Amino acid sequence: MGDGIKKISSLLLVSMEKHIVEILSIKEVTHDVKSFRFRKPQGYRFNPGQATEVSVNKPGWEDERRPFTFTSLNDEPTLEFTIKRYSDHKGVTDKIHQLVPGDQLIIRDVWGAIEYNGPGYFIAGGAGITPFIAILRQLKRDGQTAGNVLFFSNKTAFDVILEKELYDILGSDAHFILTKNDTPGYEHGYINKAFLDSNATNLSKRFYVCGPDKMIKDVTGALEQMGVEPDAVVFEK
């Protein structure tokens, strides 16, 4: 990665306030993704794209923290996480997916993740879409989606999170790319330099990147080679 590329780090925690919150509802999103709605603590606020550390309020799990991005909007009376299950890890996401309404999570302070700084290209891989969900929902509500483009990479069509909603928000500017299957109605391949050379033609725009570590490294490296200004590239570490 080039020096000077803007990094947004989870080390921006400023205190360790925590809240125990009750799960109100759970919705199936894909075969391994669920959205969890829970009670919002009084005065709790965040900006679209921000996250917090989460643990399960059950014996032995209280200190097993993982970062998750809010996918709700700040003015809603409840909070939402959209969480992918990694069942092979037998860790926090697997445990959260076993919870039912009435169970509790522990959330902590909000910290700075990806923040919207103007129209651009949103480049996401898998669960890396989650920081962009609240941002795009807010832009839709504010009537400011124009000029934004989404490139969303997944293995198969069954893995695409909130495909219909993302298409409703961005229309033909929402591009769904599959790496494993060549499925009608979807683009096939990888988001690499060749893809970006062909599809990200306005290099004066912002580039928002979130996904697996290798994808972030490859995409930010490609953008650097393309001559994108370092300050225009925002990604979550």
N, C-alpha and C positions, 0 to 999 in steps of 0.2 A: 504494500500500500504506500502511496506517496505521502511524504511528510506534509502536514498541513491539512489533510483531509479531515473534515470535521467529525469527531467522534463524540457520541453521546453515551456516557457510561453509567452503569448502575451504581457507581460509587458516589453518586450525588446525594445519598441519604444524609439528612441533616439531624435527625433525631430518631428515636426508636419508639414513638407512640404506637400503640396497637389497639385494635378494636376487634371484639368478637361479634361476628355477624351471622345471622340465620339465613340459610338457603330457603328462598320462597318458591322457586320453580326451576325445573331443569328441562331443557329442550334438546332433542336430538338434531344435530346439524348435518353430520355425515356419519359414516360407519364408525369413525373413531374420534369424533369431535362433538362436544356438547356445550351449550350455553347455560350458564348458571346465573340466575337472578337472586339477589339477596338484599337484605335491609341496608339502607344507607345511613351511616352514622351522622348525627346532627352536625352540620358545619363542615362535612367532609367534601372537599373540592379537588378537582383535577382538570387538566387541559387535555383535549383529544390527543392521543398518542402517548400519554403518560402511563406509568405502571406503578405497581406496589409489590412488596414481597408477601407471599401467601403461604399459610400452613393450615393443616387440618386440626381442628380442635378436638382431638382424641388422644388418649394416652399413648405416649411414644412418638407422636407425630407433631407435637406443638412447635418444636424447634427445627423441623424439616422444612426449610423455606425455599420457595421458588418464585421467580419474578413472573408476573402476568400483567398484561395490558388491559385496561378497561376498554370494553367495546360498547358501553352505554354512553350517553351524552350527559354532560355535567348537570343540566337542568332537570333531568329525570329524577323521580323520587326514589328509584332503586339503582343499584349498581349491577353491572354484568361483566362476567368474564366468558370468553369463548376459548375452550381449552381442548387441545388435542391429547389423546391418551397414548402413552407409550407403555403398553402393557408388558413388554419384554423387560423393562427396567424394574418393575414391581416397586416403583417409587411414588412420588407425590401425585403425579397426574393419574396413575393407575388407581391410587387411593381415592382421589377426588371423584373419579368416574364411578366409584362404588357408593357414593353418598346419595342420600335421598332428601327431599324437602323436609325441613326441620333440623337437619344436621347443621353444624356450624363450621365456619372458617375463621381464621385469624388473619386480618389484614393490617398493614402497617402504613408508614408514611408514604405519600406520593413522591415519586422521584422523576427527574427529567429523562424522558426517552426521546423519541422522534417528535419533532414539532413542525407544524406546517408553516412554511415561510414563503408561500407563493406558488403559483401554478407550476407543475412539473410532471415528471415521470415517476410513478410509484412502481417499484420493481420488488416483487415479493416471491418467496419460495415457501410453499407449504404453510405451516403455522405462522410464518413470518408476515402473513397478511394482517395479523391481529392489531398491530399498532396503527394500521391504515384504516381499519373499520370505523372507528370513532371519528377519525379525521374526515373520511369521505361522507359519513352520515351527517356530520356537522356542515360540511360544504353543501350537501344536498339541501339541508334545512335552510341554509342561508342563501341559496340560489347562486352559489359560486363554484360550481363544478367545471365550468368552461375552462378549457386550456389544460386540464389534467388528463393524464393517460395512465392506465394500469396495465402492466405486464405481470401476469400471475402464473407462476410455474408450479405444476404438480406432476406426480407420476401418472395418475390415471384420472379419468373424468369423475370417478367416485370419490376422489380425494379433494375436490374443489370445494372450498368453504364459502358458503353464502353466494354461490354463483349468480342466482337469479337477482338477488338484491344488488350486487355489484354491477350487474348489467343494467338494472333499472336506474342506478345512479349515473353511470357513465355512458351507457349505450354502446355505440360502436368503438368508443375509446377504451372499453374494457376488453383486454386480450387474454385469453386463457391458453396457456402453452402446456402440452403434455410431453413428458420426457420418455415415458415407457411405452405407451400405446399411441398408435396413429388412428385417432377416432374422428369420424366425420363431424364437422362443426367446430373442431378445435385445431389450433396450430400445433405442430409437432416439432420437437427439437429442444435446444437449450438456449437459455439467455446468456449468450457469450458475446464476444466482440463483433463477430459477423452479424449476429442478430441485432445488436445495438446500432451498428453502422447503418443497417437497413431501416430500422424502425424508430430510433431516437434521433431524429434529424435536426432538432432545434437544440443545439448545445448551449444556448444561453439560458435554458430553463433549469429549474432545480431537479435534482435526482434524489429520490428517497428510496433507500435500499434496506430490506430486512429479510432474513432467511437463515439457512444453515451457514456456519462459518465459512465453508469453502465457497459457497455461492457469493457471499459478501466479498470475500477476497478476490474472486474472479471478476465480479462485476465492477468493483471499485478500481481494480487494476486496469480493466478494459476502458473504463471512463477516463482514467488518467492518460492512457495511451491515445485516446481520442481527443485529448486537449481540453476536457471539461475543467473549469476552474475548481480548485479544491474546495473552496467555500460553498460551492453549489451542490456538493455531495454530502448528504446527511444519512448516517446509518447508525444502527444500534449495535453496541458492542456486547 
